[in-house]
Amino acid sequence: MSSLKESRSGRVAAKYPVKSLAKALRILDSVGRYQHGTSIAALSKELKMGKSTVHRLLATLREFDLIWFDAATSNYALGSRILRWSDLLVQQNLLLRHGLPVLRDLVHAGRETANLAVLEGVEVLYVAQFESMERLRLSEAVGTRQPAHSTALGKALLATMSEEEVDQLYSKAGELKALTANTITDKKRLREILRKVKSERVAYDFEENVAGVVCLGAVVRNFTGKPIAAMSVSLPIQRLRGDNLITLKEHLVAAVDRLSPAICRRRWRFRRVHAPNWRGKRGGL
């Protein structure tokens, strides 16, 4: 049987990994982190691969339109096939297919940034986002991860687990990392917070992950009631008021209640092929 960590993270180590394929995938992942692309020399240094190896792998990836070469700068960037895969993944994945319209409507209702994430071990992986309609807005790059214990998204998902499952999940994690002065670093205190989240349905992050940022998070479940993801609303602390916090909570709960019944495939699972940038600008795709 799979371990708890495997079942929660979605990662399974390959029994017989193909080294050349693994190197090519590492190159794609690295190239995707550079806004304007990167060079063979930079990739060689970062990935500790020979320049000739990097060059051969890039040439192969270019042949399949997975890498694009900019002759003006001699930099390499992600190719057009990644965009086609992004569209296919939205079509194939129920969470994204149904979640993106709900996120968009949540931003229109509350005017603040809305996020969708899944739990991977002791971290949350951001899989979709629509940015706030306000001039001062917050964003978290799709495909990035943050500690579960410091985010509203993570706490909402952790609260669906038993205390024994949470203890097992964090048994090898050591001390909880402090990202700000407000981050919960005591596991006993975290358990108390998670019990509160269970009863209230909504988790909060008051400058625990990023200074100056407040978040509300709630769980998305499938038709059997199994937790599969979490949705959140993020806003700068300057816009936090008692009345709009209550309103945003109502909008968030309504959004997850709308999305959950749509996730009805029996063996649903978020499959992370590549983390494309499904980020809506000012409430639009």
N, C-alpha and C positions, 0 to 999 in steps of 0.2 A: 504493500500500500504506500501511496505517496505520503510524505511527511506533511505536517501542517504548513511548514515554510514553503514547500513546493506548491501545495494547493492554493495558498494565498498569493504567492508571487507570480505564478504563471510561467516561471522559468524552469526548464528542465535541461540539465546538462546533456550534451550529445555523447552517446556512448562511443562512437567512432567519428570524431570531428574531422572534417576535411580542412586541412591547414590553409590551403590557398584560398578557399572560400571564406574562411574566418578572417584572413588578412584583407580580402576585398571588402567584406562587410565593415571591418574596422575603418577602412579608408572612407567608405561612404558616410559612416557615422561622424568621422572627423571633419570631412569636407562640409557636411551639413551644419557644423557649428560656426562657420565663418560667413559673415554677411556678404562679403564680396569675393568669396572663393579663397583658395590658398595654393601654394606652390608645392612642387615636388620636394624641394629642399625642406620646407617646413613640415610636410607630412613625414618625410624620412626621419627627421629629428624627433618629432612628437611620438611616432609609432615605433621608433627604433628598428626601422627596416632599411635595407640598402636602397639607394636611389634607383638602381636598375630594376629592383623588384617592384618598387612603387610605380615606376614608369610603365612596366609591363602590365601591371594590374589596372592602372588608369586607362591604358590603351584598350584593354578588353572591356572595361566598363563603358568606355566611350562608344564602342561598337554596338552596345545594346542600349544606347541613349540614357544610361544611368549617370553618366558624367559628361559635362560640357566643358570645352576648352575655350578660354577667352584669349585670342591671339594678341589682343592689345596689351594685356597685363601678364600673359603667360600663367594665369591662375586657372585652377580647376574648380568648377562648381557643380552642384547637382543637376542632372539632366532632366529632360522633359518626361521621361517614362515614370519618374517619381510622382509627377503630378497625375498621370493616368492611374497609377496605383492608388494614389490618395482618393481619387474619385471612386475607384472600385471598392476600396475598403469602406467608404461611407455607405455604398450601396449594399455591401455584404454584411456589415455590422449593424445589428439592430440598435445598439446603444447610441451609435453616432447618427444613424439614419433618423431615429426618432428624437434623439437628444438635442441635435442642433437647432431645430425649430423651437423647441421648448426653451433652450438657452436664449435664443434671440428674443422671444416674447418676454422672458424674465427681465432682460435688459431694458426692453421697451417699457415694462411696467414699473420697474424700480430705478431705472436710469444708472444703475451701477454695474460694474463688471461681474459677469457670471462665468463660472468654471465648472468643468466636469472632470472627475478623476477616478482612478481605480487604485486599489491597495496592492502594492507589490512589496511583500515582506513588511518591514517597518517604515516604508516610505509610501507616499502617494505619487502616482504618475498622472500628470495632467494630459488629458486626451483631447480636450476641446475647450474653446473659450470665445466669448464675445465681450468686447471691451465696452466700458462705460460710454454713455452719451455726453458726459460732462467733459469740460476742457481738461481738468485735472483728473486723470484716470490711471488705473493700475493694470498691470498685465504680468502674467507669468507664462514664459514660453512653453508652448505645447511640446510635449516630449520630455520636459524636465521633471525632476523629482524633488520633493521636500519631505522632511521628517514627518511621520504621521502624528507624533505626540505634540507637535507645535502648530498644527494646522487644524482649522475647523473641519475640513474635509476628512483628514485622518482620524480625528477624534470621533466624528460621526460614524465612520466605518469600524473603528476599534470598539465602539460601544455596542455593536451588534454581536460581539464575541463574548464568551464567558470569561470570568476573571482567570480561570485556569488556562484558557487559550491565549489570553493576553500575556500572562506570565511566561508561558512557553515561547511565545513569539519573541519576547524581549529577554529570554534567559541568556542568550549569547551576545546581546547587544551592548552590555556594559551600562555605563551611566548614560542617562538621557542628555543629549547635547543641548546646551543653552545657545539659542540663536539671538536672543535679546534678553534684557533684564527681566522680562515678564514670562519667559519660557518656563513651563513646568518641567522640572528636572528630578522631582521626587516621584518614584513609582507609586508609592502609597497615595500621594495627592492625585496622581493621574487616575488611579482606580476610582477615587471619590468623584472626580469630574466625570468619568465615563458612566458611573451610576446615575448621575444627574442628567446626563445626555439621554440615557435610556428612557427616563420618565418624561423629559421635555421634548424629545424628537429632534431638537436642534442643538448643534454644538457651536461654541463661540471661540474665537481667537482674538483676544484684545492685545494687539501688538506683541504676540508671542512668537510669531515667525518672522515678521518684518516690522521694524519700528515705524510707527505712524500709520499702520494698516490694521483695520478691523475686518473680520470675516465671520460669516454665518454659514454653517454647513448642515446638510441633511442627507439621509441615505436614500438611494434609489434601489428598489427591490423588484424582482421579477414576479410573475404571477403566482409563484409558490410562496412568496414572502422572503425568498433568499436575497440577502444584500449583494449587489453586484457593482455598485459605484456610489459616488457621492457628488452632490451638486452644491456649489457655494456662491455667495455674493460677497464681493470685496469692495471696500470703500476707504478713502483716506479718513483718518480720525477727525480731521477738520469738519467733515460733513456729518459726523455722528451726533444724533440727537435722540432723545428718548422716544419721540413719536415716530421718527423714520426707522428706527431699529425695529419697532413693533410691526410697522408696515412691511419692511423688507422680510421679516420673518414670515408674515402671512403670504407674501408673494412666493417665497422660497418653498414653503410647505405645499402651496397650491401647485407649484411647478413639479415637484417630485411626485405628488399624487397624480398628476397628469401623465408623467412619463412612465411611472412604474407599470400601469396596466398594459402599456404598449410593448413592453419587453416580455414576450410570451413564448419565445422559442424554448423548447424543453431543455436543450443542452446548450443554452447560450453561454458564451464566454468571450471576453474581450481578447482578441488576438493581436498582439503588438507586432506587426510586420515592420513598419517603419513609422516614426512619429512625424507625420506631415503637419504643416502649419495651418490647422483649421482654426484660424483666429479671425473673428469678425471685427471689423473696424467700425466703431460708433454704431453698433447694433446691426451691422450688415455683413454679409459674407465678403 
